[in-house]
Amino acid sequence: MLGVRNSARRLGRSLSVIGLLACGSFLVIAVGANRHDSREGAGKRTSGTGGFALYGEATLPVLS
């Protein structure tokens, strides 16, 4: 009951919060749906790994 009263009090703010949550949810779902398996066809030169069978990720930048 309290949430309904507060959302009706500031309608513009409530709609903007709902819109931001909807956009964020859409982006998370869209990015998750477009992830590809990097190991699929890893031996091919045209693959995302450039023909290398091993693929590595780092959470920290690799300094050279």
Phi and psi in radians as a Rosetta constraint file:
Dihedral C 1 N 2 CA 2 C 2 CIRCULARHARMONIC -1.170 0.35
Dihedral N 2 CA 2 C 2 N 3 CIRCULARHARMONIC -0.685 0.35
Dihedral C 2 N 3 CA 3 C 3 CIRCULARHARMONIC -1.128 0.35
Dihedral N 3 CA 3 C 3 N 4 CIRCULARHARMONIC -0.657 0.35
Dihedral C 3 N 4 CA 4 C 4 CIRCULARHARMONIC -1.175 0.35
Dihedral N 4 CA 4 C 4 N 5 CIRCULARHARMONIC -0.730 0.35
Dihedral C 4 N 5 CA 5 C 5 CIRCULARHARMONIC -1.147 0.35
Dihedral N 5 CA 5 C 5 N 6 CIRCULARHARMONIC -0.736 0.35
Dihedral C 5 N 6 CA 6 C 6 CIRCULARHARMONIC -1.205 0.35
Dihedral N 6 CA 6 C 6 N 7 CIRCULARHARMONIC -0.623 0.35
Dihedral C 6 N 7 CA 7 C 7 CIRCULARHARMONIC -1.215 0.35
Dihedral N 7 CA 7 C 7 N 8 CIRCULARHARMONIC -0.547 0.35
Dihedral C 7 N 8 CA 8 C 8 CIRCULARHARMONIC -1.336 0.35
Dihedral N 8 CA 8 C 8 N 9 CIRCULARHARMONIC -0.422 0.35
Dihedral C 8 N 9 CA 9 C 9 CIRCULARHARMONIC -1.240 0.35
Dihedral N 9 CA 9 C 9 N 10 CIRCULARHARMONIC -0.771 0.35
Dihedral C 9 N 10 CA 10 C 10 CIRCULARHARMONIC -2.100 0.35
Dihedral N 10 CA 10 C 10 N 11 CIRCULARHARMONIC 1.394 0.35
Dihedral C 10 N 11 CA 11 C 11 CIRCULARHARMONIC -1.138 0.35
Dihedral N 11 CA 11 C 11 N 12 CIRCULARHARMONIC -0.740 0.35
Dihedral C 11 N 12 CA 12 C 12 CIRCULARHARMONIC -1.097 0.35
Dihedral N 12 CA 12 C 12 N 13 CIRCULARHARMONIC -0.733 0.35
Dihedral C 12 N 13 CA 13 C 13 CIRCULARHARMONIC -1.163 0.35
Dihedral N 13 CA 13 C 13 N 14 CIRCULARHARMONIC -0.708 0.35
Dihedral C 13 N 14 CA 14 C 14 CIRCULARHARMONIC -1.121 0.35
Dihedral N 14 CA 14 C 14 N 15 CIRCULARHARMONIC -0.715 0.35
Dihedral C 14 N 15 CA 15 C 15 CIRCULARHARMONIC -1.196 0.35
Dihedral N 15 CA 15 C 15 N 16 CIRCULARHARMONIC -0.634 0.35
Dihedral C 15 N 16 CA 16 C 16 CIRCULARHARMONIC -1.193 0.35
Dihedral N 16 CA 16 C 16 N 17 CIRCULARHARMONIC -0.652 0.35
Dihedral C 16 N 17 CA 17 C 17 CIRCULARHARMONIC -1.156 0.35
Dihedral N 17 CA 17 C 17 N 18 CIRCULARHARMONIC -0.743 0.35
Dihedral C 17 N 18 CA 18 C 18 CIRCULARHARMONIC -1.113 0.35
Dihedral N 18 CA 18 C 18 N 19 CIRCULARHARMONIC -0.709 0.35
Dihedral C 18 N 19 CA 19 C 19 CIRCULARHARMONIC -1.114 0.35
Dihedral N 19 CA 19 C 19 N 20 CIRCULARHARMONIC -0.739 0.35
Dihedral C 19 N 20 CA 20 C 20 CIRCULARHARMONIC -1.138 0.35
Dihedral N 20 CA 20 C 20 N 21 CIRCULARHARMONIC -0.713 0.35
Dihedral C 20 N 21 CA 21 C 21 CIRCULARHARMONIC -1.126 0.35
Dihedral N 21 CA 21 C 21 N 22 CIRCULARHARMONIC -0.678 0.35
Dihedral C 21 N 22 CA 22 C 22 CIRCULARHARMONIC -1.160 0.35
Dihedral N 22 CA 22 C 22 N 23 CIRCULARHARMONIC -0.735 0.35
Dihedral C 22 N 23 CA 23 C 23 CIRCULARHARMONIC -1.133 0.35
Dihedral N 23 CA 23 C 23 N 24 CIRCULARHARMONIC -0.736 0.35
Dihedral C 23 N 24 CA 24 C 24 CIRCULARHARMONIC -1.102 0.35
Dihedral N 24 CA 24 C 24 N 25 CIRCULARHARMONIC -0.749 0.35
Dihedral C 24 N 25 CA 25 C 25 CIRCULARHARMONIC -1.111 0.35
Dihedral N 25 CA 25 C 25 N 26 CIRCULARHARMONIC -0.717 0.35
Dihedral C 25 N 26 CA 26 C 26 CIRCULARHARMONIC -1.077 0.35
Dihedral N 26 CA 26 C 26 N 27 CIRCULARHARMONIC -0.771 0.35
Dihedral C 26 N 27 CA 27 C 27 CIRCULARHARMONIC -1.127 0.35
Dihedral N 27 CA 27 C 27 N 28 CIRCULARHARMONIC -0.724 0.35
Dihedral C 27 N 28 CA 28 C 28 CIRCULARHARMONIC -1.113 0.35
Dihedral N 28 CA 28 C 28 N 29 CIRCULARHARMONIC -0.750 0.35
Dihedral C 28 N 29 CA 29 C 29 CIRCULARHARMONIC -1.203 0.35
Dihedral N 29 CA 29 C 29 N 30 CIRCULARHARMONIC -0.721 0.35
Dihedral C 29 N 30 CA 30 C 30 CIRCULARHARMONIC -1.154 0.35
Dihedral N 30 CA 30 C 30 N 31 CIRCULARHARMONIC -0.723 0.35
Dihedral C 30 N 31 CA 31 C 31 CIRCULARHARMONIC -1.187 0.35
Dihedral N 31 CA 31 C 31 N 32 CIRCULARHARMONIC -0.706 0.35
Dihedral C 31 N 32 CA 32 C 32 CIRCULARHARMONIC -1.143 0.35
Dihedral N 32 CA 32 C 32 N 33 CIRCULARHARMONIC -0.587 0.35
Dihedral C 32 N 33 CA 33 C 33 CIRCULARHARMONIC -1.307 0.35
Dihedral N 33 CA 33 C 33 N 34 CIRCULARHARMONIC -0.426 0.35
Dihedral C 33 N 34 CA 34 C 34 CIRCULARHARMONIC -1.731 0.35
Dihedral N 34 CA 34 C 34 N 35 CIRCULARHARMONIC 0.221 0.35
Dihedral C 34 N 35 CA 35 C 35 CIRCULARHARMONIC -1.343 0.35
Dihedral N 35 CA 35 C 35 N 36 CIRCULARHARMONIC 2.378 0.35
Dihedral C 35 N 36 CA 36 C 36 CIRCULARHARMONIC -1.999 0.35
Dihedral N 36 CA 36 C 36 N 37 CIRCULARHARMONIC 2.643 0.35
Dihedral C 36 N 37 CA 37 C 37 CIRCULARHARMONIC -1.358 0.35
Dihedral N 37 CA 37 C 37 N 38 CIRCULARHARMONIC 2.055 0.35
Dihedral C 37 N 38 CA 38 C 38 CIRCULARHARMONIC -1.275 0.35
Dihedral N 38 CA 38 C 38 N 39 CIRCULARHARMONIC -0.330 0.35
Dihedral C 38 N 39 CA 39 C 39 CIRCULARHARMONIC -1.469 0.35
Dihedral N 39 CA 39 C 39 N 40 CIRCULARHARMONIC -0.201 0.35
Dihedral C 39 N 40 CA 40 C 40 CIRCULARHARMONIC -1.294 0.35
Dihedral N 40 CA 40 C 40 N 41 CIRCULARHARMONIC 2.043 0.35
Dihedral C 40 N 41 CA 41 C 41 CIRCULARHARMONIC 1.204 0.35
Dihedral N 41 CA 41 C 41 N 42 CIRCULARHARMONIC 0.568 0.35
Dihedral C 41 N 42 CA 42 C 42 CIRCULARHARMONIC -1.163 0.35
Dihedral N 42 CA 42 C 42 N 43 CIRCULARHARMONIC -0.398 0.35
Dihedral C 42 N 43 CA 43 C 43 CIRCULARHARMONIC -1.354 0.35
Dihedral N 43 CA 43 C 43 N 44 CIRCULARHARMONIC -0.236 0.35
Dihedral C 43 N 44 CA 44 C 44 CIRCULARHARMONIC -1.401 0.35
Dihedral N 44 CA 44 C 44 N 45 CIRCULARHARMONIC 2.508 0.35
Dihedral C 44 N 45 CA 45 C 45 CIRCULARHARMONIC -1.172 0.35
Dihedral N 45 CA 45 C 45 N 46 CIRCULARHARMONIC -0.489 0.35
Dihedral C 45 N 46 CA 46 C 46 CIRCULARHARMONIC -1.526 0.35
Dihedral N 46 CA 46 C 46 N 47 CIRCULARHARMONIC 0.060 0.35
Dihedral C 46 N 47 CA 47 C 47 CIRCULARHARMONIC -1.336 0.35
Dihedral N 47 CA 47 C 47 N 48 CIRCULARHARMONIC 3.044 0.35
Dihedral C 47 N 48 CA 48 C 48 CIRCULARHARMONIC -1.178 0.35
Dihedral N 48 CA 48 C 48 N 49 CIRCULARHARMONIC -0.332 0.35
Dihedral C 48 N 49 CA 49 C 49 CIRCULARHARMONIC -1.613 0.35
Dihedral N 49 CA 49 C 49 N 50 CIRCULARHARMONIC -0.062 0.35
Dihedral C 49 N 50 CA 50 C 50 CIRCULARHARMONIC 1.290 0.35
Dihedral N 50 CA 50 C 50 N 51 CIRCULARHARMONIC 0.364 0.35
Dihedral C 50 N 51 CA 51 C 51 CIRCULARHARMONIC 1.701 0.35
Dihedral N 51 CA 51 C 51 N 52 CIRCULARHARMONIC -0.099 0.35
Dihedral C 51 N 52 CA 52 C 52 CIRCULARHARMONIC -1.474 0.35
Dihedral N 52 CA 52 C 52 N 53 CIRCULARHARMONIC 2.394 0.35
Dihedral C 52 N 53 CA 53 C 53 CIRCULARHARMONIC -1.372 0.35
Dihedral N 53 CA 53 C 53 N 54 CIRCULARHARMONIC -0.406 0.35
Dihedral C 53 N 54 CA 54 C 54 CIRCULARHARMONIC -1.747 0.35
Dihedral N 54 CA 54 C 54 N 55 CIRCULARHARMONIC 2.517 0.35
Dihedral C 54 N 55 CA 55 C 55 CIRCULARHARMONIC -2.364 0.35
Dihedral N 55 CA 55 C 55 N 56 CIRCULARHARMONIC 2.291 0.35
Dihedral C 55 N 56 CA 56 C 56 CIRCULARHARMONIC -2.212 0.35
Dihedral N 56 CA 56 C 56 N 57 CIRCULARHARMONIC 2.589 0.35
Dihedral C 56 N 57 CA 57 C 57 CIRCULARHARMONIC -2.189 0.35
Dihedral N 57 CA 57 C 57 N 58 CIRCULARHARMONIC 2.589 0.35
Dihedral C 57 N 58 CA 58 C 58 CIRCULARHARMONIC -2.295 0.35
Dihedral N 58 CA 58 C 58 N 59 CIRCULARHARMONIC 2.450 0.35
Dihedral C 58 N 59 CA 59 C 59 CIRCULARHARMONIC -1.509 0.35
Dihedral N 59 CA 59 C 59 N 60 CIRCULARHARMONIC -0.317 0.35
Dihedral C 59 N 60 CA 60 C 60 CIRCULARHARMONIC -1.915 0.35
Dihedral N 60 CA 60 C 60 N 61 CIRCULARHARMONIC 2.641 0.35
Dihedral C 60 N 61 CA 61 C 61 CIRCULARHARMONIC -1.149 0.35
Dihedral N 61 CA 61 C 61 N 62 CIRCULARHARMONIC 2.501 0.35
Dihedral C 61 N 62 CA 62 C 62 CIRCULARHARMONIC -1.671 0.35
Dihedral N 62 CA 62 C 62 N 63 CIRCULARHARMONIC 1.978 0.35
Dihedral C 62 N 63 CA 63 C 63 CIRCULARHARMONIC -1.564 0.35
Dihedral N 63 CA 63 C 63 N 64 CIRCULARHARMONIC 2.390 0.35
